[in-house]
Amino acid sequence: MAEEIVDELLLEGKRLPLMEEFYTIQGEGFNMGHAAYFVRIGGCDVGCHWCDVKESWNAKLFPATPTDSIVANVIKYPAKAIVVTGGEPLMYNLNYFCSELKKEGIQRFLETSGAHPISGEWEWVCLSPKKNSPPLKPIYKIANELKVIIANKGDFYWAEKNAKLITENCYLYLQPEWSKAEQMMPLITDYVMANPKWKISLQSHKYMNIP
C-alpha cells in the first residue's frame, strides 16, 4: 500500500527521484556564469553512449523525494533560479514542481533532450537533442536554446537538421563532447566561423573544478 501511495505521488509530481541537488554556477550555454540551484532528477531512457552521468539512468537508485522539500531547499539560496536536469527530467510530471517554485518567485530553467512531452512552466528551455531518441516536435517551438553535443563530424549534420525546426529566436550552440573536446574543438571553431549563426558552448564548470 505504501509503495502504491509513493507511485501515485510520483505520477502527480509531488515526489521526484532526486539524484542530487546543489548550489553552483551554470557552466554551459546561454546562461553560463550565472548562479543557480541545480536539481538532477534520476532516470533516463535516452542512453547516450558518451553520457558523463550514466549513474543517473536508473531512477530506482534514487529516493522518491517530496517535491515540497526540494522547493524548500531552493529558496534558502540567494540566486532565485533553478536548473532542472537529469537524467531526463521530462520523464516525470513537473507541473506541481514548477507551480510551487513560481509561487516562491524562483526562475525555472529546464535542460532536456525533448524526448518526452513537456510539463511544467519554464522561463528557459535548453533543448539538447539526441540521435537515438529525437525530440518530440512540439518542444522545438518553445526551446530558447538549442545545444548540440559534437562527438564526431556527423554531429554537425544533426545540428543543422535540428536548427531547421526551432524558432528564429532560439539561440544555437555547439558543445564538444568532453572526452573528445581536444579533438573536436578545432572542427567546431572552424564550423562556427563559417556558420556564425552558431556559438560555442563549453563545460566551463569542469575547467573551473566546480560541480
C-alpha positions as a Python dict, from the first residue, in 0.01 Angstrom:
ca = {
    (1, 'M'): (0, 0, 0),
    (2, 'A'): (281, 241, 89),
    (3, 'E'): (451, 172, -248),
    (4, 'E'): (123, 245, -431),
    (5, 'I'): (97, 581, -248),
    (6, 'V'): (454, 673, -350),
    (7, 'D'): (380, 577, -711),
    (8, 'E'): (71, 798, -709),
    (9, 'L'): (273, 1087, -570),
    (10, 'L'): (532, 1034, -844),
    (11, 'L'): (260, 1045, -1107),
    (12, 'E'): (130, 1369, -958),
    (13, 'G'): (481, 1515, -943),
    (14, 'K'): (464, 1554, -566),
    (15, 'R'): (763, 1326, -530),
    (16, 'L'): (1060, 1306, -765),
    (17, 'P'): (1354, 1059, -783),
    (18, 'L'): (1619, 1302, -663),
    (19, 'M'): (1975, 1210, -758),
    (20, 'E'): (2140, 1526, -629),
    (21, 'E'): (2082, 1894, -557),
    (22, 'F'): (2337, 2169, -504),
    (23, 'Y'): (2401, 2541, -541),
    (24, 'T'): (2658, 2628, -805),
    (25, 'I'): (2738, 2822, -1122),
    (26, 'Q'): (2575, 2732, -1453),
    (27, 'G'): (2862, 2611, -1667),
    (28, 'E'): (2712, 2577, -2015),
    (29, 'G'): (2522, 2755, -2288),
    (30, 'F'): (2344, 3089, -2284),
    (31, 'N'): (2322, 3119, -1905),
    (32, 'M'): (2685, 3026, -1838),
    (33, 'G'): (2829, 3206, -1538),
    (34, 'H'): (2500, 3259, -1352),
    (35, 'A'): (2448, 3124, -1002),
    (36, 'A'): (2164, 2873, -972),
    (37, 'Y'): (2037, 2583, -765),
    (38, 'F'): (2075, 2258, -959),
    (39, 'V'): (1836, 1966, -923),
    (40, 'R'): (1932, 1644, -1100),
    (41, 'I'): (1640, 1405, -1138),
    (42, 'G'): (1721, 1035, -1173),
    (43, 'G'): (1602, 827, -1465),
    (44, 'C'): (1685, 840, -1835),
    (45, 'D'): (1575, 623, -2127),
    (46, 'V'): (1776, 810, -2392),
    (47, 'G'): (2106, 637, -2315),
    (48, 'C'): (2380, 837, -2488),
    (49, 'H'): (2697, 623, -2501),
    (50, 'W'): (2913, 926, -2412),
    (51, 'C'): (2694, 1043, -2121),
    (52, 'D'): (2909, 1161, -1829),
    (53, 'V'): (2631, 1095, -1576),
    (54, 'K'): (2539, 735, -1660),
    (55, 'E'): (2474, 675, -1291),
    (56, 'S'): (2160, 886, -1333),
    (57, 'W'): (1991, 642, -1571),
    (58, 'N'): (1831, 406, -1318),
    (59, 'A'): (1563, 602, -1131),
    (60, 'K'): (1517, 318, -881),
    (61, 'L'): (1854, 404, -728),
    (62, 'F'): (1728, 740, -606),
    (63, 'P'): (1477, 820, -330),
    (64, 'A'): (1130, 941, -418),
    (65, 'T'): (1181, 1277, -251),
    (66, 'P'): (891, 1508, -156),
    (67, 'T'): (885, 1789, -410),
    (68, 'D'): (799, 2038, -138),
    (69, 'S'): (1126, 1960, 41),
    (70, 'I'): (1323, 2029, -279),
    (71, 'V'): (1146, 2364, -315),
    (72, 'A'): (1226, 2444, 49),
    (73, 'N'): (1595, 2386, -22),
    (74, 'V'): (1594, 2604, -334),
    (75, 'I'): (1459, 2910, -154),
    (76, 'K'): (1741, 2904, 103),
    (77, 'Y'): (1989, 3040, -152),
    (78, 'P'): (2034, 3397, -280),
    (79, 'A'): (2006, 3323, -653),
    (80, 'K'): (1635, 3274, -710),
    (81, 'A'): (1690, 3042, -1003),
    (82, 'I'): (1683, 2667, -1055),
    (83, 'V'): (1821, 2444, -1329),
    (84, 'V'): (1634, 2114, -1356),
    (85, 'T'): (1836, 1847, -1532),
    (86, 'G'): (1891, 1473, -1530),
    (87, 'G'): (1881, 1206, -1641),
    (88, 'E'): (1584, 1313, -1841),
    (89, 'P'): (1358, 1528, -1621),
    (90, 'L'): (1062, 1522, -1861),
    (91, 'M'): (1009, 1155, -1781),
    (92, 'Y'): (815, 1299, -1486),
    (93, 'N'): (523, 1534, -1433),
    (94, 'L'): (684, 1867, -1345),
    (95, 'N'): (366, 2075, -1328),
    (96, 'Y'): (342, 2075, -950),
    (97, 'F'): (715, 2138, -906),
    (98, 'C'): (705, 2443, -1133),
    (99, 'S'): (388, 2583, -981),
    (100, 'E'): (538, 2570, -630),
    (101, 'L'): (865, 2726, -748),
    (102, 'K'): (675, 3002, -926),
    (103, 'K'): (489, 3085, -603),
    (104, 'E'): (829, 3146, -442),
    (105, 'G'): (949, 3371, -725),
    (106, 'I'): (1205, 3117, -850),
    (107, 'Q'): (1312, 3137, -1214),
    (108, 'R'): (1288, 2794, -1374),
    (109, 'F'): (1537, 2661, -1631),
    (110, 'L'): (1500, 2320, -1795),
    (111, 'E'): (1767, 2103, -1957),
    (112, 'T'): (1612, 1828, -2170),
    (113, 'S'): (1658, 1602, -2470),
    (114, 'G'): (1296, 1673, -2559),
    (115, 'A'): (1220, 1303, -2598),
    (116, 'H'): (916, 1324, -2367),
    (117, 'P'): (615, 1560, -2360),
    (118, 'I'): (674, 1894, -2193),
    (119, 'S'): (532, 1954, -1846),
    (120, 'G'): (578, 2250, -1614),
    (121, 'E'): (603, 2622, -1684),
    (122, 'W'): (956, 2739, -1767),
    (123, 'E'): (1136, 3070, -1819),
    (124, 'W'): (1405, 2892, -2020),
    (125, 'V'): (1418, 2563, -2208),
    (126, 'C'): (1754, 2430, -2322),
    (127, 'L'): (1694, 2157, -2581),
    (128, 'S'): (1982, 1917, -2631),
    (129, 'P'): (1863, 1669, -2897),
    (130, 'K'): (1994, 1314, -2913),
    (131, 'K'): (2002, 1099, -3228),
    (132, 'N'): (1892, 775, -3062),
    (133, 'S'): (1578, 934, -2916),
    (134, 'P'): (1493, 1251, -3112),
    (135, 'P'): (1287, 1535, -2963),
    (136, 'L'): (911, 1546, -2997),
    (137, 'K'): (808, 1814, -3245),
    (138, 'P'): (622, 2049, -3003),
    (139, 'I'): (932, 2123, -2795),
    (140, 'Y'): (1113, 2284, -3088),
    (141, 'K'): (861, 2568, -3076),
    (142, 'I'): (928, 2652, -2711),
    (143, 'A'): (1305, 2595, -2697),
    (144, 'N'): (1502, 2907, -2604),
    (145, 'E'): (1835, 2740, -2668),
    (146, 'L'): (1943, 2453, -2892),
    (147, 'K'): (2259, 2290, -2760),
    (148, 'V'): (2401, 2013, -2976),
    (149, 'I'): (2681, 1791, -2847),
    (150, 'I'): (2954, 1732, -3105),
    (151, 'A'): (3135, 1399, -3071),
    (152, 'N'): (3206, 1335, -3440),
    (153, 'K'): (3180, 1505, -3780),
    (154, 'G'): (2834, 1361, -3840),
    (155, 'D'): (2700, 1561, -3548),
    (156, 'F'): (2728, 1882, -3749),
    (157, 'Y'): (2466, 1746, -3989),
    (158, 'W'): (2249, 1650, -3690),
    (159, 'A'): (2288, 2003, -3554),
    (160, 'E'): (2173, 2161, -3879),
    (161, 'K'): (1880, 1921, -3908),
    (162, 'N'): (1756, 2033, -3567),
    (163, 'A'): (1828, 2400, -3634),
    (164, 'K'): (1572, 2391, -3915),
    (165, 'L'): (1296, 2307, -3664),
    (166, 'I'): (1340, 2572, -3396),
    (167, 'T'): (1207, 2929, -3393),
    (168, 'E'): (1409, 3227, -3513),
    (169, 'N'): (1453, 3348, -3153),
    (170, 'C'): (1623, 3028, -3036),
    (171, 'Y'): (1997, 3053, -2964),
    (172, 'L'): (2220, 2793, -3131),
    (173, 'Y'): (2515, 2628, -2955),
    (174, 'L'): (2765, 2359, -3044),
    (175, 'Q'): (2934, 2192, -2748),
    (176, 'P'): (3222, 1943, -2769),
    (177, 'E'): (3168, 1609, -2602),
    (178, 'W'): (3400, 1629, -2301),
    (179, 'S'): (3613, 1321, -2370),
    (180, 'K'): (3675, 1439, -2727),
    (181, 'A'): (3697, 1812, -2663),
    (182, 'E'): (4063, 1843, -2768),
    (183, 'Q'): (3993, 1657, -3092),
    (184, 'M'): (3665, 1831, -3180),
    (185, 'M'): (3737, 2191, -3079),
    (186, 'P'): (3932, 2282, -3396),
    (187, 'L'): (3648, 2145, -3610),
    (188, 'I'): (3384, 2331, -3405),
    (189, 'T'): (3585, 2654, -3419),
    (190, 'D'): (3614, 2634, -3797),
    (191, 'Y'): (3246, 2545, -3831),
    (192, 'V'): (3127, 2838, -3620),
    (193, 'M'): (3349, 3082, -3809),
    (194, 'A'): (3198, 2953, -4134),
    (195, 'N'): (2845, 2941, -3991),
    (196, 'P'): (2820, 3231, -3743),
    (197, 'K'): (2458, 3166, -3653),
    (198, 'W'): (2611, 2910, -3415),
    (199, 'K'): (2804, 2984, -3095),
    (200, 'I'): (3036, 2763, -2894),
    (201, 'S'): (2931, 2626, -2556),
    (202, 'L'): (3190, 2481, -2320),
    (203, 'Q'): (3150, 2285, -1999),
    (204, 'S'): (3323, 2568, -1817),
    (205, 'H'): (3239, 2425, -1474),
    (206, 'K'): (3475, 2137, -1545),
    (207, 'Y'): (3757, 2379, -1626),
    (208, 'M'): (3678, 2568, -1303),
    (209, 'N'): (3658, 2246, -1097),
    (210, 'I'): (3313, 2323, -960),
    (211, 'P'): (3008, 2088, -955),
}
